[in-house]
Amino acid sequence: MKTLYLFLLLCPTLAWAQSETLKPIEKDLVPTYNGRYGPSVRNQYVYDGLDVRRTMDLQKYIMASGDASAIQEFNKYVASRHAGTAFVVTGIAAMITGTAVMASNRANKDGTFYSKQVVPCPPGFYCGTPSSAASPGITTTVYDSKRARGNAVGGITLLAGGILTGIGWGMRIPGPHVRRAVQYYNRSLRNGLSLRIEPYASYSSSGLGLVGRF
């Protein structure tokens, strides 16, 4: 018991710094508006009475808590955020590429891919009408399959890019990992040991002593 008391007396700042410097992270639901999807709500984290504008701002507090579960959950969110950023960048690049391909293989004003071509007149045949002179060939309408395939590939690339961008954006949104990290963080503060020197009095003596609060 004396050894434990001496240890606490020599190393009081470790637990004290945890519970006295760090403060709980609060969470509120605030209304927001998502354009065409109408009004909704989102999580708003608050630290020391101030709104946390970026979820990544919570990282320094969670890391300082030293709680392994909170740090692990927040690191999972950071990994998901990085992967989501890669998805967004890839998706935007695919959307730009798909748009360019579609523009270079766009359909006609009527939405079709038919075009007029002149077929050379075979030797020995007359290509024309009795009221007109002979023409170098016969004008016919053909389906431009190459342009149609290019337009379709561009559309698929554009759609795939949009899907990747949406998935990546969703992966960047704070979700269950952040909520669990905050829960573990707050729990570690409540369960932490706070040490301070306070006056005390007993039946036999009085003075200053080291008081531990759990």
LOMIZA-977740 format. One record per atom (N, C-alpha, C): residue in three letters; atom name; y, z, x. Coordinates in pm, 1 decimal. Atoms other than C-alpha are relative to their C-alpha. Layout:
# LOMIZA-977740
    aa   at         py         pz         px
   Ala   CA          Y          Z          X
...
END
This chain:
# LOMIZA-977740
    aa   at         py         pz         px
   Met    N     -119.7        0.0       82.7
   Met   CA        0.0        0.0        0.0
   Met    C      125.5        0.0       86.8
   Lys    N     -114.3       -2.5      -89.7
   Lys   CA      237.5       80.4      287.3
   Lys    C       22.0     -137.0       63.5
   Thr    N      -11.8      133.6      -60.0
   Thr   CA      159.4     -258.5      442.3
   Thr    C       65.5      -97.2      -97.0
   Leu    N      -59.0       86.9      101.6
   Leu   CA      243.7     -436.5      117.1
   Leu    C      147.2       30.5      -17.3
   Tyr    N     -140.0      -38.2       15.7
   Tyr   CA      565.7     -239.8       82.2
   Tyr    C       83.6      -48.9      117.7
   Leu    N      -71.9       46.0     -118.6
   Leu   CA      664.3     -326.0      438.7
   Leu    C       18.9     -151.3       -3.5
   Phe    N       -9.7      146.0        9.6
   Phe   CA      589.8     -694.9      380.0
   Phe    C      108.9      -41.4      -98.5
   Leu    N     -102.8       30.9       99.1
   Leu   CA      804.5     -697.9       67.9
   Leu    C      139.5       36.0       50.7
   Leu    N     -128.7      -42.2      -53.2
   Leu   CA     1079.0     -517.7      251.1
   Leu    C       53.7      -98.2      103.2
   Leu    N      -41.6       92.4     -104.8
   Leu   CA     1083.1     -767.3      538.1
   Leu    C       21.7     -141.0      -51.5
   Cys    N       -7.3      138.3       49.5
   Cys   CA     1044.7    -1085.1      328.9
   Cys    C       45.4       -5.3     -145.5
   Pro    N      -41.8        3.0      140.5
   Pro   CA     1243.4    -1038.5        9.4
   Pro    C       62.2     -130.1      -43.2
   Thr    N      -76.7      118.6       38.7
   Thr   CA     1431.3    -1367.9       20.7
   Thr    C      -85.7     -112.0      -53.6
   Leu    N       85.5      110.8       44.5
   Leu   CA     1131.8    -1591.9      -46.5
   Leu    C       -5.7       -6.3     -151.9
   Ala    N       10.3        0.3      145.9
   Ala   CA     1071.2    -1492.5     -405.9
   Ala    C      135.2       11.6      -65.5
   Trp    N     -132.5      -14.6       57.5
   Trp   CA     1430.2    -1397.4     -464.6
   Trp    C       70.7     -133.9      -11.5
   Ala    N      -64.0      131.0        2.4
   Ala   CA     1552.6    -1745.1     -375.5
   Ala    C      -54.9      -85.4     -112.1
   Gln    N       60.6       82.0      104.7
   Gln   CA     1307.1    -1894.8     -621.3
   Gln    C       55.7       35.2     -136.8
   Ser    N      -36.4      -37.9      135.2
   Ser   CA     1403.7    -1694.0     -925.7
   Ser    C      149.3       18.6      -18.9
   Glu    N     -141.9      -25.7       13.3
   Glu   CA     1768.2    -1617.6     -848.9
   Glu    C       83.1     -127.2       14.6
   Thr    N      -77.5      121.3      -22.0
   Thr   CA     1887.9    -1960.7     -723.8
   Thr    C      -29.5     -105.5     -105.6
   Leu    N       39.2      101.7       97.5
   Leu   CA     1692.5    -2191.0     -954.4
   Leu    C       16.2       52.8     -142.1
   Lys    N      -18.9      -35.6      139.5
   Lys   CA     1756.2    -2193.0    -1326.4
   Lys    C      -90.9      -86.3      -87.1
   Pro    N       89.0       77.2       88.2
   Pro   CA     1545.9    -2309.9    -1621.5
   Pro    C       60.4     -136.1      -35.7
   Ile    N      -40.4      133.0       46.4
   Ile   CA     1557.7    -2674.0    -1731.0
   Ile    C      -18.8       -3.4     -151.4
   Glu    N        6.5        6.6      145.3
   Glu   CA     1640.2    -2708.6    -2098.4
   Glu    C      -11.8     -145.0      -45.1
   Lys    N       18.8      136.1       53.4
   Lys   CA     1564.3    -3007.2    -2319.7
   Lys    C       46.6       -4.1     -144.4
   Asp    N      -49.5       20.7      136.2
   Asp   CA     1740.2    -3132.7    -2631.3
   Asp    C      -32.8     -142.4      -43.6
   Leu    N       14.5      133.8       57.5
   Leu   CA     1684.4    -3426.8    -2863.9
   Leu    C      137.2      -45.2      -47.2
   Val    N     -132.0       50.2       36.8
   Val   CA     2000.0    -3634.8    -2896.4
   Val    C      -14.8     -136.6      -65.5
   Pro    N        9.6      131.5       65.3
   Pro   CA     2060.5    -3935.9    -3125.5
   Pro    C       46.3     -110.1       93.5
   Thr    N      -38.9      116.7      -78.3
   Thr   CA     2085.8    -4278.5    -2968.7
   Thr    C      -17.9     -123.0      -86.5
   Tyr    N        7.5      124.2       76.5
   Tyr   CA     2110.5    -4637.9    -3085.3
   Tyr    C      -56.6     -109.0       88.8
   Asn    N       69.1      101.1      -79.1
   Asn   CA     1877.0    -4911.8    -2964.8
   Asn    C       20.7     -140.1      -56.1
   Gly    N      -30.5      136.2       43.7
   Gly   CA     2051.6    -5224.5    -3088.6
   Gly    C      -69.7      -36.7     -129.3
   Arg    N       64.0       54.0      120.2
   Arg   CA     1836.1    -5419.1    -3332.0
   Arg    C     -103.2       95.1      -59.1
   Tyr    N      101.9      -91.4       50.0
   Tyr   CA     1585.0    -5133.4    -3362.0
   Tyr    C       59.7      119.6      -73.2
   Gly    N      -63.8     -104.3       77.4
   Gly   CA     1839.9    -4898.3    -3514.3
   Gly    C        5.6      133.1       73.6
   Pro    N      -15.6     -131.5      -63.5
   Pro   CA     1906.5    -4530.0    -3447.7
   Pro    C     -134.2       65.4       30.2
   Ser    N      118.9      -75.8      -36.4
   Ser   CA     1650.8    -4306.3    -3277.4
   Ser    C       45.8      122.4       77.7
   Val    N      -33.8     -118.4      -79.3
   Val   CA     1637.0    -3994.5    -3059.9
   Val    C      -62.0      -13.7      138.3
   Arg    N       53.6       -1.3     -134.8
   Arg   CA     1578.5    -3936.8    -2690.5
   Arg    C       14.0      139.9       58.1
   Asn    N       -5.9     -129.8      -65.9
   Asn   CA     1520.8    -3640.8    -2461.0
   Asn    C      122.3        7.5       91.3
   Gln    N     -113.2      -24.5      -88.9
   Gln   CA     1829.2    -3500.3    -2290.8
   Gln    C      -24.5      131.4       72.1
   Tyr    N       25.0     -120.5      -78.5
   Tyr   CA     1763.0    -3255.4    -2008.8
   Tyr    C      132.9       62.2       41.3
   Val    N     -120.4      -76.0      -32.1
   Val   CA     2017.5    -2984.2    -1935.1
   Val    C      -35.0      102.9      106.8
   Tyr    N       20.7      -98.2     -106.8
   Tyr   CA     2043.8    -2778.1    -1616.3
   Tyr    C      130.4       75.5       21.7
   Asp    N     -116.5      -86.2      -18.7
   Asp   CA     2284.3    -2486.4    -1590.5
   Asp    C      114.5      -42.8      -91.4
   Gly    N     -100.3       37.2       98.4
   Gly   CA     2464.1    -2606.4    -1903.0
   Gly    C       55.3     -139.7       12.9
   Leu    N      -49.7      135.9      -21.9
   Leu   CA     2523.4    -2958.4    -1769.0
   Leu    C     -108.4     -101.1      -32.8
   Asp    N       95.2      105.7       31.7
   Asp   CA     2358.7    -3274.2    -1900.6
   Asp    C      -47.4      -69.1      127.3
   Val    N       57.6       73.5     -112.7
   Val   CA     2124.4    -3439.3    -1652.1
   Val    C        1.2     -147.8      -36.3
   Arg    N      -16.8      140.1       36.6
   Arg   CA     2229.1    -3804.2    -1661.3
   Arg    C     -117.0      -84.5       48.4
   Arg    N      114.6       72.7      -55.4
   Arg   CA     1942.3    -3928.8    -1441.8
   Arg    C     -114.7       98.1       18.0
   Thr    N      115.6      -88.7       -9.8
   Thr   CA     1595.2    -3780.4    -1463.4
   Thr    C      -34.8       30.2      145.1
   Met    N       30.3      -22.6     -141.2
   Met   CA     1556.4    -3822.3    -1087.5
   Met    C       83.1      114.3       57.3
   Asp    N      -79.7     -112.9      -47.7
   Asp   CA     1829.1    -3556.1    -1050.3
   Asp    C      -75.4      131.7      -11.2
   Leu    N       81.5     -120.8       13.1
   Leu   CA     1565.6    -3301.4    -1155.7
   Leu    C      -93.7       19.8      118.7
   Gln    N       99.1       -5.7     -107.2
   Gln   CA     1353.8    -3380.4     -850.8
   Gln    C       28.8      112.5       99.0
   Lys    N      -31.5     -100.9     -100.9
   Lys   CA     1539.9    -3148.8     -611.4
   Lys    C      -29.6      140.9      -50.3
   Tyr    N       28.1     -132.7       53.8
   Tyr   CA     1501.6    -2850.7     -845.3
   Tyr    C     -150.4       24.0      -10.5
   Ile    N      145.3      -15.4       14.6
   Ile   CA     1134.0    -2914.2     -916.8
   Ile    C      -65.3       16.2      135.9
   Met    N       56.0      -14.7     -133.6
   Met   CA     1057.5    -2958.2     -546.7
   Met    C       33.2      136.5       58.9
   Ala    N      -39.8     -130.3      -54.1
   Ala   CA     1250.6    -2641.2     -461.2
   Ala    C      -78.8      114.6      -61.6
   Ser    N       76.4     -107.0       63.8
   Ser   CA     1039.9    -2441.2     -707.0
   Ser    C     -129.6       29.0       73.4
   Gly    N      124.7      -19.0      -72.2
   Gly   CA      732.4    -2493.2     -491.0
   Gly    C     -123.6        4.5      -87.7
   Asp    N      115.5       -3.2       89.7
   Asp   CA      508.3    -2508.0     -799.1
   Asp    C      -80.3     -128.7       16.5
   Ala    N       82.4      117.3      -31.0
   Ala   CA      219.3    -2740.8     -712.6
   Ala    C      -20.1      -89.0     -121.8
   Ser    N       24.2       80.0      120.5
   Ser   CA      153.6    -2850.0    -1072.7
   Ser    C      124.9      -77.2      -40.1
   Ala    N     -125.1       67.7       35.3
   Ala   CA      519.4    -2929.6    -1141.3
   Ala    C       28.8     -114.6       96.4
   Ile    N      -24.8      103.8     -100.2
   Ile   CA      552.9    -3125.1     -816.2
   Ile    C      -95.6     -117.2      -18.9
   Gln    N       99.4      106.1       18.4
   Gln   CA      230.0    -3317.8     -881.7
   Gln    C       34.9      -87.4     -120.3
   Glu    N      -34.7       77.0      119.9
   Glu   CA      337.6    -3419.9    -1232.9
   Glu    C      125.3      -84.5       23.2
   Phe    N     -121.5       77.6      -23.7
   Phe   CA      682.8    -3526.3    -1117.5
   Phe    C      -26.7     -114.4       97.4
   Asn    N       35.5      108.3      -92.6
   Asn   CA      534.0    -3728.1     -830.1
   Asn    C      -70.9     -113.2      -73.1
   Lys    N       64.0      104.5       80.3
   Lys   CA      321.7    -3912.5    -1086.2
   Lys    C      104.7      -83.1      -73.0
   Tyr    N     -107.9       74.2       65.6
   Tyr   CA      638.4    -4003.1    -1273.9
   Tyr    C       71.9      -89.6      100.4
   Val    N      -68.7       79.9     -102.3
   Val   CA      803.0    -4121.7     -950.3
   Val    C      -82.6     -123.5       34.1
   Ala    N       87.2      114.4      -29.0
   Ala   CA      499.7    -4342.4     -874.1
   Ala    C        3.4     -101.4     -114.8
   Ser    N       -7.6       89.7      115.8
   Ser   CA      508.2    -4483.4    -1228.9
   Ser    C      134.6      -71.1       -3.6
   Arg    N     -133.7       60.6       -1.3
   Arg   CA      881.9    -4545.9    -1193.9
   Arg    C        7.8     -112.9      102.3
   His    N       -0.5      104.1     -103.4
   His   CA      833.1    -4740.4     -869.2
   His    C      -80.7     -122.2      -44.9
   Ala    N       80.5      111.3       49.7
   Ala   CA      554.3    -4948.3    -1023.1
   Ala    C       73.1      -74.7     -111.1
   Gly    N      -76.1       63.8      106.6
   Gly   CA      772.3    -5012.3    -1328.0
   Gly    C      112.5      -87.3       53.5
   Thr    N     -105.1       81.6      -60.7
   Thr   CA     1054.6    -5135.6    -1106.1
   Thr    C      -56.7     -131.9       52.2
   Ala    N       64.1      122.3      -49.4
   Ala   CA      815.5    -5383.3     -941.0
   Ala    C      -34.0      -93.9     -115.9
   Phe    N       30.8       81.7      117.2
   Phe   CA      704.3    -5503.4    -1286.4
   Phe    C      126.2      -66.0      -53.6
   Val    N     -125.6       54.5       52.9
   Val   CA     1065.7    -5549.7    -1398.8
   Val    C       50.0     -114.4       88.1
   Val    N      -46.9      104.3      -91.5
   Val   CA     1161.4    -5747.6    -1087.4
   Val    C      -87.0     -124.8      -12.3
   Thr    N       90.4      113.6       13.7
   Thr   CA      851.5    -5966.8    -1116.0
   Thr    C       19.4      -70.8     -133.6
   Gly    N      -18.5       58.2      132.5
   Gly   CA      906.6    -6017.6    -1487.8
   Gly    C      127.9      -80.6      -10.7
   Ile    N     -126.7       73.8        5.2
   Ile   CA     1269.7    -6120.8    -1448.2
   Ile    C      -10.5     -129.9       79.2
   Ala    N       18.4      122.1      -79.0
   Ala   CA     1174.3    -6366.9    -1172.3
   Ala    C      -82.4     -103.2      -77.2
   Ala    N       82.7       91.4       78.9
   Ala   CA      903.8    -6514.0    -1398.1
   Ala    C       79.4      -59.6     -116.2
   Met    N      -80.6       50.8      110.4
   Met   CA     1149.5    -6545.6    -1687.5
   Met    C       97.9     -107.0       47.9
   Ile    N      -91.3      100.8      -54.3
   Ile   CA     1399.6    -6732.3    -1468.7
   Ile    C      -74.3     -128.9       32.4
   Thr    N       80.3      117.3      -34.6
   Thr   CA     1126.5    -6964.3    -1340.7
   Thr    C      -43.0      -75.6     -126.3
   Gly    N       43.7       63.5      123.9
   Gly   CA      990.9    -7029.1    -1689.8
   Gly    C      112.7      -72.1      -71.1
   Thr    N     -115.1       65.1       63.3
   Thr   CA     1337.8    -7106.7    -1824.3
   Thr    C       36.1     -129.8       71.2
   Ala    N      -32.6      121.3      -76.7
   Ala   CA     1401.0    -7355.8    -1541.8
   Ala    C     -102.5     -110.2      -26.0
   Val    N      104.9       99.6       24.6
   Val   CA     1066.0    -7529.2    -1599.6
   Val    C       14.3      -59.5     -139.8
   Met    N      -19.3       51.0      135.7
   Met   CA     1128.7    -7555.4    -1972.3
   Met    C      121.3      -91.5       -8.5
   Ala    N     -120.8       82.9        4.1
   Ala   CA     1477.5    -7695.2    -1913.0
   Ala    C      -24.2     -137.1       60.8
   Ser    N       27.3      129.1      -63.8
   Ser   CA     1343.7    -7968.1    -1684.7
   Ser    C     -103.7      -81.6      -76.4
   Asn    N       99.8       70.4       80.5
   Asn   CA     1072.6    -8058.1    -1937.3
   Asn    C       27.3       20.9     -148.6
   Arg    N      -35.6      -30.1      138.3
   Arg   CA     1260.7    -8003.6    -2260.1
   Arg    C      -39.9     -113.7      -93.5
   Ala    N       41.0       97.0      101.5
   Ala   CA     1159.3    -8176.6    -2578.7
   Ala    C      118.9      -82.4      -45.9
   Asn    N     -105.3       81.6       57.7
   Asn   CA     1355.0    -8443.9    -2761.4
   Asn    C       76.3       78.7     -106.1
   Lys    N      -79.2      -67.7      101.4
   Lys   CA     1617.6    -8355.4    -3019.0
   Lys    C      -80.2       28.8     -125.8
   Asp    N       83.6      -22.7      118.0
   Asp   CA     1353.5    -8387.1    -3290.1
   Asp    C     -117.7       91.9       28.9
   Gly    N      106.2      -93.4      -34.4
   Gly   CA     1123.8    -8146.9    -3104.1
   Gly    C     -128.4      -63.9       45.6
   Thr    N      120.6       70.2      -42.8
   Thr   CA      871.3    -8412.3    -3002.1
   Thr    C       11.5      -40.4      146.2
   Phe    N        4.4       43.7     -140.1
   Phe   CA      767.7    -8545.5    -2662.2
   Phe    C      -32.5     -149.6        9.8
   Tyr    N       22.3      145.4       -1.0
   Tyr   CA      745.8    -8916.1    -2756.9
   Tyr    C      118.0      -68.2       69.2
   Ser    N     -105.4       76.2      -67.8
   Ser   CA      937.8    -9163.1    -2546.5
   Ser    C      -34.6     -149.0       -7.7
   Lys    N       19.8      145.3        7.0
   Lys   CA      985.5    -9537.8    -2552.4
   Lys    C      -24.1      -57.3      139.2
   Gln    N       32.0       65.9     -125.7
   Gln   CA      829.7    -9743.9    -2278.0
   Gln    C      -21.7     -149.4      -24.7
   Val    N       16.9      145.6       10.2
   Val   CA      818.8   -10118.8    -2210.3
   Val    C     -131.3      -37.7       67.6
   Val    N      128.2       47.3      -53.7
   Val   CA      468.4   -10261.2    -2166.0
   Val    C       17.0     -145.3       41.1
   Pro    N      -18.4      140.5      -44.7
   Pro   CA      479.1   -10581.6    -1953.2
   Pro    C      -80.9      -97.8      -84.7
   Cys    N       67.3      102.2       80.4
   Cys   CA      389.7   -10895.3    -2141.0
   Cys    C     -111.6      -63.9       83.1
   Pro    N      111.4       60.4      -75.8
   Pro   CA       43.9   -11021.5    -2033.4
   Pro    C       25.7     -147.4       26.9
   Pro    N      -18.2      143.4      -32.1
   Pro   CA       40.7   -11358.4    -1861.5
   Pro    C      -63.7      -89.8     -106.7
   Gly    N       51.5       95.1       98.4
   Gly   CA       -2.6   -11646.3    -2104.3
   Gly    C       28.5       36.7     -143.4
   Phe    N      -31.5      -43.3      136.1
   Phe   CA      121.1   -11446.9    -2406.6
   Phe    C      151.4       -1.5      -19.6
   Tyr    N     -142.0        2.3       34.3
   Tyr   CA      451.6   -11474.4    -2585.0
   Tyr    C       37.2      135.6      -59.4
   Cys    N      -42.9     -131.7       47.1
   Cys   CA      621.3   -11133.0    -2627.4
   Cys    C      140.0      -13.4      -59.2
   Gly    N     -128.8       13.8       65.6
   Gly   CA      895.8   -11178.1    -2877.0
   Gly    C      -19.6      -44.0     -143.5
   Thr    N        5.2       45.1      138.8
   Thr   CA      977.3   -11299.6    -3226.4
   Thr    C       52.3     -143.0       -6.4
   Pro    N      -47.5      138.8        9.7
   Pro   CA     1043.4   -11653.8    -3348.5
   Pro    C      151.0      -13.8        6.4
   Ser    N     -146.0       10.8        3.0
   Ser   CA     1414.1   -11574.5    -3386.2
   Ser    C       65.5       50.8      127.7
   Ser    N      -58.2      -51.3     -124.3
   Ser   CA     1459.5   -11430.7    -3037.6
   Ser    C      -69.3      -62.8      118.1
   Ala    N       59.4       54.1     -122.3
   Ala   CA     1398.5   -11535.8    -2686.8
   Ala    C     -110.8       92.5       48.5
   Ala    N      110.1      -78.6      -54.0
   Ala   CA     1099.1   -11415.6    -2496.4
   Ala    C       54.5      120.7       76.9
   Ser    N      -39.0     -123.6      -69.7
   Ser   CA     1126.8   -11057.0    -2367.8
   Ser    C      -99.7       27.1      112.5
   Pro    N       91.3      -26.3     -111.6
   Pro   CA      977.8   -10922.7    -2045.8
   Pro    C     -119.0       87.0      -38.0
   Gly    N      112.1      -84.7       40.0
   Gly   CA      746.7   -10690.3    -2238.2
   Gly    C       16.1       49.5     -140.8
   Ile    N        0.0      -55.9      134.6
   Ile   CA      668.8   -10503.7    -2554.0
   Ile    C       45.7      145.3        7.2
   Thr    N      -48.3     -138.2        5.7
   Thr   CA      862.7   -10182.5    -2631.6
   Thr    C      -87.9       78.5      -96.1
   Thr    N       88.6      -82.3       81.3
   Thr   CA      630.5    -9912.8    -2760.5
   Thr    C       33.6      147.6       18.6
   Thr    N      -22.9     -144.2       -6.2
   Thr   CA      637.7    -9539.1    -2824.1
   Thr    C     -127.9       69.4       45.9
   Val    N      116.7      -69.1      -55.2
   Val   CA      403.6    -9319.1    -2617.0
   Val    C       28.1      149.9        6.8
   Tyr    N      -11.2     -146.2       -9.2
   Tyr   CA      336.8    -8943.7    -2599.2
   Tyr    C        4.1       41.1      146.7
   Asp    N      -17.0      -42.5     -139.8
   Asp   CA      463.3    -8789.7    -2272.3
   Asp    C      -73.9      132.0       19.7
   Ser    N       82.2     -120.6      -13.4
   Ser   CA      178.1    -8547.5    -2207.3
   Ser    C       40.5       84.7      120.6
   Lys    N      -41.5      -75.2     -118.7
   Lys   CA      307.2    -8449.5    -1861.9
   Lys    C      119.5       89.4      -30.4
   Arg    N     -117.6      -79.5       35.9
   Arg   CA      639.3    -8334.7    -1998.3
   Arg    C      -36.0      109.6      -99.0
   Ala    N       43.2     -100.7       97.0
   Ala   CA      468.3    -8154.7    -2285.3
   Ala    C      -72.0      115.9       68.7
   Arg    N       70.4     -106.3      -73.5
   Arg   CA      239.3    -7964.5    -2045.4
   Arg    C       98.0       83.8       80.7
   Gly    N      -99.6      -74.7      -76.8
   Gly   CA      533.5    -7871.8    -1825.1
   Gly    C       80.5       94.0      -87.3
   Asn    N      -74.1      -85.3       92.1
   Asn   CA      725.1    -7739.0    -2123.9
   Asn    C      -83.7      118.9      -44.9
   Ala    N       89.3     -107.8       42.6
   Ala   CA      422.6    -7536.1    -2237.5
   Ala    C      -19.7      102.8      111.3
   Val    N       16.4      -92.2     -113.0
   Val   CA      368.7    -7388.8    -1890.2
   Val    C      126.3       84.0       18.5
   Gly    N     -124.8      -74.5      -10.1
   Gly   CA      736.1    -7293.3    -1874.9
   Gly    C       13.2      105.7     -107.8
   Gly    N       -6.5      -97.1      109.2
   Gly   CA      714.8    -7124.4    -2213.5
   Gly    C      -93.2      117.7       22.4
   Ile    N       95.8     -108.0      -27.6
   Ile   CA      403.9    -6927.7    -2115.8
   Ile    C       52.0       89.8      112.0
   Thr    N      -55.9      -78.7     -110.1
   Thr   CA      568.9    -6819.4    -1790.1
   Thr    C      114.7       87.2      -47.4
   Leu    N     -111.1      -77.3       55.4
   Leu   CA      879.5    -6709.8    -1979.1
   Leu    C      -50.7      116.8      -82.7
   Leu    N       55.8     -106.2       83.2
   Leu   CA      671.3    -6510.8    -2228.4
   Leu    C      -66.0      108.2       85.6
   Ala    N       65.2      -96.6      -88.7
   Ala   CA      461.9    -6347.8    -1953.8
   Ala    C      103.2       85.0       74.5
   Gly    N     -105.8      -75.2      -66.8
   Gly   CA      779.0    -6252.2    -1769.7
   Gly    C       63.9      102.2      -91.4
   Gly    N      -56.0      -95.2       95.8
   Gly   CA      918.9    -6091.6    -2082.7
   Gly    C      -92.0      118.9      -23.3
   Ile    N       97.2     -108.1       19.5
   Ile   CA      598.9    -5891.6    -2132.8
   Ile    C       -1.1       93.1      120.5
   Leu    N       -2.0      -81.8     -121.3
   Leu   CA      598.9    -5773.8    -1769.9
   Leu    C      126.9       85.3        7.0
   Thr    N     -125.3      -75.5       -1.8
   Thr   CA      963.2    -5672.3    -1797.8
   Thr    C       -4.0      116.7      -97.8
   Gly    N       11.0     -107.9       98.8
   Gly   CA      894.3    -5473.6    -2113.9
   Gly    C      -91.3      111.8       46.2
   Ile    N       92.4     -101.6      -50.3
   Ile   CA      595.5    -5296.7    -1958.6
   Ile    C       65.2       81.5      111.3
   Gly    N      -65.8      -70.2     -110.4
   Gly   CA      792.0    -5213.7    -1645.2
   Gly    C      110.5       91.3      -48.1
   Trp    N     -106.8      -83.5       53.2
   Trp   CA     1086.2    -5084.0    -1845.2
   Trp    C      -57.3      125.6      -64.2
   Gly    N       64.5     -115.7       62.0
   Gly   CA      850.8    -4859.8    -2042.2
   Gly    C      -53.0       98.7      103.2
   Met    N       51.0      -88.0     -105.2
   Met   CA      696.9    -4723.9    -1721.1
   Met    C      111.5       78.5       67.2
   Arg    N     -113.2      -69.7      -61.1
   Arg   CA     1043.7    -4622.6    -1599.8
   Arg    C       57.1      108.5      -90.5
   Ile    N      -52.1      -99.1       93.6
   Ile   CA     1119.0    -4417.8    -1911.0
   Ile    C      -70.6      133.4       22.7
   Pro    N       63.5     -131.9      -16.7
   Pro   CA     1059.4    -4042.5    -1859.6
   Pro    C      -92.3       30.1     -117.1
   Gly    N       99.0      -23.2      103.5
   Gly   CA      745.8    -3952.9    -2048.2
   Gly    C      -72.9      131.6       19.0
   Pro    N       78.4     -125.3       -6.5
   Pro   CA      463.2    -3695.4    -2051.8
   Pro    C        2.4       66.7      136.9
   His    N        2.1      -61.0     -133.1
   His   CA      464.6    -3646.0    -1674.7
   His    C      124.9       84.2       24.3
   Val    N     -124.0      -76.3      -18.1
   Val   CA      828.9    -3535.6    -1673.9
   Val    C       -1.0      124.2      -88.0
   Arg    N        3.5     -115.5       89.7
   Arg   CA      777.3    -3309.3    -1975.6
   Arg    C      -91.7      108.6       54.8
   Arg    N       91.4     -100.1      -57.0
   Arg   CA      478.8    -3140.8    -1813.0
   Arg    C       58.6       61.0      126.5
   Ala    N      -61.7      -53.0     -122.2
   Ala   CA      666.8    -3108.9    -1482.4
   Ala    C      103.9      105.9      -33.9
   Val    N     -101.2      -97.0       41.2
   Val   CA      952.3    -2931.6    -1660.9
   Val    C      -65.5      126.6      -54.1
   Gln    N       71.2     -116.8       52.7
   Gln   CA      708.2    -2703.2    -1842.8
   Gln    C      -55.3       85.9      112.5
   Tyr    N       53.0      -75.7     -114.7
   Tyr   CA      535.5    -2604.6    -1517.7
   Tyr    C      112.7       65.0       78.8
   Tyr    N     -114.7      -53.7      -74.0
   Tyr   CA      873.1    -2558.2    -1350.9
   Tyr    C       53.8      125.8      -67.7
   Asn    N      -52.5     -115.4       72.0
   Asn   CA     1004.6    -2324.9    -1620.0
   Asn    C      -98.6      115.7        0.1
   Arg    N      100.7     -105.7       -1.8
   Arg   CA      676.3    -2135.6    -1626.7
   Arg    C       -3.2       70.1      135.7
   Ser    N        1.5      -61.4     -133.2
   Ser   CA      690.6    -2081.8    -1251.1
   Ser    C      119.4       94.0       17.4
   Leu    N     -115.4      -90.7       -8.6
   Leu   CA     1038.8    -1928.9    -1289.3
   Leu    C      -26.4      128.8      -76.5
   Arg    N       29.3     -120.2       78.8
   Arg   CA      920.6    -1691.2    -1559.5
   Arg    C     -103.1       87.4       68.5
   Asn    N      106.0      -76.5      -65.5
   Asn   CA      617.7    -1591.8    -1357.1
   Asn    C       34.3       38.7      142.3
   Gly    N      -37.1      -28.5     -137.9
   Gly   CA      805.0    -1568.0    -1028.7
   Gly    C       35.1      146.7       20.1
   Leu    N      -31.4     -137.1      -35.4
   Leu   CA      870.4    -1242.2     -849.7
   Leu    C      143.5        6.0       50.5
   Ser    N     -138.3      -17.0      -42.8
   Ser   CA     1232.9    -1135.0     -818.8
   Ser    C       13.2      134.8       68.6
   Leu    N      -14.6     -122.3      -78.2
   Leu   CA     1309.5     -876.8     -550.6
   Leu    C      147.4       28.2       23.2
   Arg    N     -137.3      -39.7      -28.5
   Arg   CA     1633.4     -686.4     -518.9
   Arg    C        4.1      150.0       28.8
   Ile    N      -17.9     -141.8      -30.5
   Ile   CA     1757.2     -353.4     -389.6
   Ile    C       89.5       61.7     -107.3
   Glu    N      -73.5      -65.2      107.0
   Glu   CA     1868.8     -123.3     -671.3
   Glu    C      -10.4      152.0       16.4
   Pro    N       11.8     -147.3       -2.6
   Pro   CA     1941.9      246.5     -707.9
   Pro    C     -115.7       45.5      -87.7
   Tyr    N      108.8      -53.3       81.2
   Tyr   CA     1659.2      454.2     -839.7
   Tyr    C        9.8      151.9        3.2
   Ala    N        5.3     -146.3        4.9
   Ala   CA     1599.8      812.9     -935.8
   Ala    C     -134.2       41.4      -56.7
   Ser    N      125.7      -55.6       48.6
   Ser   CA     1284.8     1014.8     -987.2
   Ser    C       11.8      151.0       -4.4
   Tyr    N       -4.3     -145.7        8.0
   Tyr   CA     1193.8     1377.5    -1038.7
   Tyr    C       15.7       65.1      137.5
   Ser    N        2.5      -61.5     -132.3
   Ser   CA     1160.8     1432.8     -666.9
   Ser    C      108.6      -50.3       93.7
   Ser    N      -97.6       54.8      -93.5
   Ser   CA     1417.9     1203.9     -501.2
   Ser    C       81.9     -108.7      -68.0
   Ser    N      -81.7      108.6       49.8
   Ser   CA     1685.2      940.9     -548.8
   Ser    C       55.1      -76.2      118.6
   Gly    N      -54.6       80.5     -106.8
   Gly   CA     1848.3      662.8     -349.0
   Gly    C      -13.7     -146.9      -31.5
   Leu    N       16.8      144.0       15.6
   Leu   CA     1801.8      288.0     -290.4
   Leu    C     -144.4      -36.6       24.3
   Gly    N      137.4       44.5      -16.8
   Gly   CA     1468.9      114.3     -328.6
   Gly    C      -14.5     -147.4      -31.8
   Leu    N       30.4      139.7       24.9
   Leu   CA     1314.9     -232.0     -343.5
   Leu    C      -71.4      -12.5     -133.4
   Val    N       54.1       11.5      134.4
   Val   CA     1249.2     -329.1     -706.0
   Val    C      -52.7     -140.5      -20.0
   Gly    N       60.4      129.8       29.5
   Gly   CA     1014.4     -609.7     -802.2
   Gly    C       -3.8      -24.8     -149.3
   Arg    N        0.8       38.2      141.2
   Arg   CA     1055.5     -792.1    -1133.5
   Arg    C      -85.6     -124.9      -17.3
   Phe    N       93.2      111.7       22.6
   Phe   CA      782.5    -1022.8    -1267.4
   Phe    C       40.6      -74.5     -125.6
END
